[in-house]
Each structure stands twice: as structure tokens, then as C-alpha cells.
Amino acid sequence: MDATQLQGLIGTLAVLGLLALVVLPAIIGVVHDRRIDRQLQRASQDRRASQERPATQERQVAASHRVARPA
């Protein structure tokens, strides 16, 4: 390997290193945003589920009161 090839290799590695420094924060940001989106989606689903449960329980209580009559 002569000096020209070595300089070419060093230049290529420098460009790839700079590219990694520029692209890495963007990749980290995308991963972070996706994680937040999943958390928000899970929270929304949990909220919907918790709002539906009391309504179902109230119907069951009302139904049991209607069925349970003194003999």
C-alpha cells in the first residue's frame, strides 16, 4: 500500500466518520419519537378500556338488581 492509497483510505474513513456524526442524531431522534408514539398509543388504549369497563359493570349491576326480586 503506497502513500496515495493510504491517503485515499484516510479520506474515505474521515468522510464516513463525519457522515455518521451527522446522521446518528437523526436516527436517535426517530427511534425516540417512535417510542413516544407507542407510549401514547398504549395510554390511549388503556384510557378507552378503563372508560368502557365502568359502563359494563354498571350494566351488570343494574341487570342483577332487576333479576334479583324478593320471592
C-alpha positions as CSV (number, residue, x, y, z in Angstrom):
1,M,0.0,0.0,0.0
2,D,1.6,3.2,-1.1
3,A,1.0,6.8,0.2
4,T,-1.7,7.6,-2.3
5,Q,-3.8,4.6,-1.3
6,L,-3.3,5.4,2.3
7,Q,-4.4,8.9,1.9
8,G,-7.5,7.7,0.0
9,L,-8.3,5.3,2.8
10,I,-7.9,8.0,5.4
11,G,-10.0,10.4,3.4
12,T,-12.8,7.8,3.0
13,L,-12.7,6.9,6.7
14,A,-12.9,10.6,7.6
15,V,-15.9,11.2,5.3
16,L,-17.7,8.1,6.7
17,G,-17.0,9.3,10.3
18,L,-18.4,12.7,9.6
19,L,-21.4,11.1,7.9
20,A,-22.0,9.0,11.0
21,L,-21.8,12.1,13.2
22,V,-24.3,13.9,11.1
23,V,-26.8,11.0,10.7
24,L,-26.6,9.5,14.2
25,P,-28.6,12.2,16.0
26,A,-31.4,12.0,13.3
27,I,-31.6,8.2,13.8
28,I,-31.7,8.6,17.6
29,G,-34.5,11.2,17.2
30,V,-36.6,8.9,15.0
31,V,-36.2,6.0,17.5
32,H,-37.2,8.3,20.4
33,D,-40.2,9.6,18.5
34,R,-41.4,6.1,17.7
35,R,-41.1,5.1,21.4
36,I,-43.1,8.1,22.4
37,D,-45.8,7.3,19.8
38,R,-46.1,3.7,21.1
39,Q,-46.4,5.0,24.7
40,L,-49.1,7.5,23.6
41,Q,-51.0,4.8,21.7
42,R,-50.8,2.4,24.7
43,A,-52.1,5.1,27.0
44,S,-54.9,5.9,24.7
45,Q,-55.9,2.3,24.5
46,D,-55.8,1.9,28.3
47,R,-57.9,5.0,28.7
48,R,-60.5,3.7,26.3
49,A,-60.5,0.4,28.1
50,S,-60.9,1.9,31.5
51,Q,-63.8,4.1,30.3
52,E,-65.6,1.1,28.9
53,R,-65.2,-1.1,32.0
54,P,-67.3,1.0,34.4
55,A,-70.1,1.2,31.9
56,T,-70.1,-2.6,31.5
57,Q,-70.0,-3.0,35.3
58,E,-72.9,-0.6,35.8
59,R,-75.0,-2.6,33.3
60,Q,-74.2,-5.8,35.1
61,V,-75.2,-4.3,38.4
62,A,-78.4,-2.9,37.0
63,A,-79.2,-6.2,35.4
64,S,-78.6,-8.1,38.6
65,H,-80.9,-5.7,40.5
66,R,-83.6,-6.4,38.0
67,V,-83.2,-10.1,38.2
68,A,-82.9,-10.4,42.0
69,R,-86.5,-9.9,43.2
70,P,-87.8,-10.9,46.6
71,A,-89.8,-14.1,46.5
